């Protein structure tokens, strides 16, 4: 048996340290921003790591939860690794690269910090397109320090990849895809909260991730879809959904979205719709976002146009809209929810500022048979 067993979700080599090992997240200059979405996600939810602190010197001294959601979570934002180690009282087990730039590459300054973490004896978790395990400088540093580098986006060998097979039609439970109108708009957060809330109601739900952040968080089923050869994308999504069904037999499978179906730079939503064949879709939208996050010359789509595109592209129905409240006061959120419930005329909520029961009720309205499950289950 190898010293570093394969991950069930991504088949990348991961250190054989226990769940709950300590970690520091590196997110210089981007925490709380679009390109810091991996760090943002880990601060909100991590099944695999105990997140001790986040490195971002531009926000040093703040509480990460206050920056993200206005609620303290006692994860401090610190200036450098010296402060992180002093705060922990020991050298943490992992340094996680929490940056998620669209090009997936590191700057020279970023490389210096990650190499310093390795030299201190920290295992490195990297979610970028740039595979640091193949980088001579990083590989040599990890050998000297006796630590590992995990490139989360590294795909399996092509002989181990799956093409679409039709096995998805043997999955009897509803699949719900959480898609959106842009990248880094909150799809993963909404999907995670939906799964947690359904389970709290006694409805067994499982998340299938499609990006590197969900895999780093400890998701059991998933694939870093934007690192795949296109021929295998739909098949890999299908394979993970089938694995989730066969492994858990849940009542509902929630599939994390990527990018947007309308987005000119990302095709991943198309593969998610084709591979998971969702019966329902929830669309996440940021009403105050005027242009696409990485493309300021391109206007944001409207909710109505995205819904029309999704329903024209796939045999599915949009069952609700969730709001990303960036740059919005509470009264504005309420006004937008009321507006969208009138047009396009479906349930609307904000998963982070409104009761999570609203998110669950959105699903139960679309799939009323789920309401009877907790009462009939022995």
C-alpha positions, 0 to 999 in steps of 0.5 A: 500500500503506498504511503500516500493513498489516492483520493476517491474524488480526484485520484491525486496523491494526498498526504496520509494525515488525519482529517482535521489536520491544521492548515494556513491558507495563503491568499495575499491581496485577494481575500474576500475578492473573486480571485480569493474564492478558494480561501473564501470557501475554506473559511466558510466550510472545510471538512478536511482541514482545521483552518487556523489563519489566512495570509493576506497582509492587506487585511492583516488584523481582521477576522476572516468571518467578519470580512466575508459575512459580517460574522466573526469566526475567530480565523484571523487574517495575518501578514505572513508565515511568521505570524501564522506559526506564532498564532498556531503555537506550532508549524501547521501541517499544511499551507493551502494556496487559496488564490484562484486567478483565472489564468491559474498561475503564480506570481514570483512573490507568491512562489516565494511564500509557498516555498517558504512554507515548504521549507518550514515543513508544511505540506503544500496543497495547490489548486492552480492550473500550474502543477507545482509538483512538476516544478523543479524548484518546488519538487526539490524543496519538498524533497529536502523538507520531506513534505508533499505537494498535492496538485488538486487539479491534476487529472487522472491518466486518460486511460482512467477517464470516463466518457459519457455512457448513459449510466446517469439514466440509472440514477433514480433520485433528483439531481439539482445543479446550482448554476449561475450568471458568472464565475465566482458568484457563490454557486459552491457556497449555495450548493454546500448550504443547500446540502447541509440544510436538506440533511438537517431536514432529514432529506439525505443529500450529497454534493458532487463538486466540479471545482478545485475548492470543493475537493480541497474542502474535503468533498467526497465526490467531484472532479476539477472539471476545468482541468479535463480534456473536453472529450471526458468532461461530461463523462467525468461528471456523470461518473461522479454522480453515479458514484455518489448514488451508488455510494450513498443512495441519497434522496437528492444529489446537488451538483456544483456549477462552474462559470456560466452557460452564457459565459464566453470563456467557460464551457463547464456549465454545458458539461455539467448539464449534459453529464448530470442531467439535472431535473432542476436548476437553481440560478445564482445571480449578483444583481449589482455586478454590472460586467463579468468578473474577469471581463469588464468589457462584457455586460452581465446577463440578466437572470431571465436570459440565463434561465431561458438559455439553460432551459433551451440548452438542456431538458431541465427546469429552473426551480429558483434563483439565489442572490449574491448580495455583494455591494447590497444593503439588506433592504436592497436584497429584500427588494431584489427578492420581491422583484425576481419573485414577480419576474421571472416568477419563481422562488428567490432567496439569499442563502447567506442572509435569509433563513435556510428554510427558504432554500430547502422550501425552494427544492420541496416546492419543485420536488414535493415527494421529498417532503414525505421522506423523513416521516416515512423513513424508519 
